[in-house]
Amino acid sequence: MAAMTESSLSSQTAAVPPAGRYLINPANSTVTFSTRHFFGLAPVHGTLALRDGTIDVAEPVTGCVVRARVAASSFTSGNPARDAAVLSPRLLDAATYPSLVFVSTALISEPGPTAGQWLLCGELEVRGVGRPVEVRVSAVSADDASSVRVRASLSVDRYDFGITAYRGLAARRLTVDLDIKADRVPPRGTERQS
């Protein structure tokens, strides 16, 4: 499949990058979230930082596997008091559970009006509790054979993970947007000789 250009990222289509292993580049990736606070009246936005991860692109593409770890302690919303509450044992308990972990289980091409997009099914582990989630992949860019950029989103219900403190005051669901850059690991035998 032909490589996509940067302008293609906004077209809501997804291409298939060359097969191989790609290492997620945390410095050039972003995890943002949005939710509501104060009985659903006030919007809240913030970020989390990726620790590491891999994207294994397979042939056929439905065999792709994604693994990623997010640093729980990196939660920030611009409000120090709120951030401290989220990181506390009542919510994320970041000191005990330092990572949020995602491992994919299936990649499905979406039919109908969302044709050309992909649904990445997997398990998200938060505070040691794993639950199934669906990540909607809206755009993939593979400008060359050395890297890939993926844009995706998912909805997370914190109650699914037993995080139920501050009922009513803090929203139950979060929308998480991902903008991931991953660099391809050279196939064995093609590394540059020193």
Secondary structure, 3 states (H helix, E strand, C coil): CCCCCHHHHHHCCECCCCCEEEEECHHHCEEEEEEEECCCCEEEEEEEEEEEEEEEECCCHHHCEEEEEEEEEEEECCCHHHHHHHHCCCCCCCCCCCEEEEEEEEEEECCHHHCCCEEEEEEEEECCEEEEEEEEEEEEEEEECCEEEEEEEEEEEHHHHCCCCCECCECCEEEEEEEEEEEECCCCCCCCCC
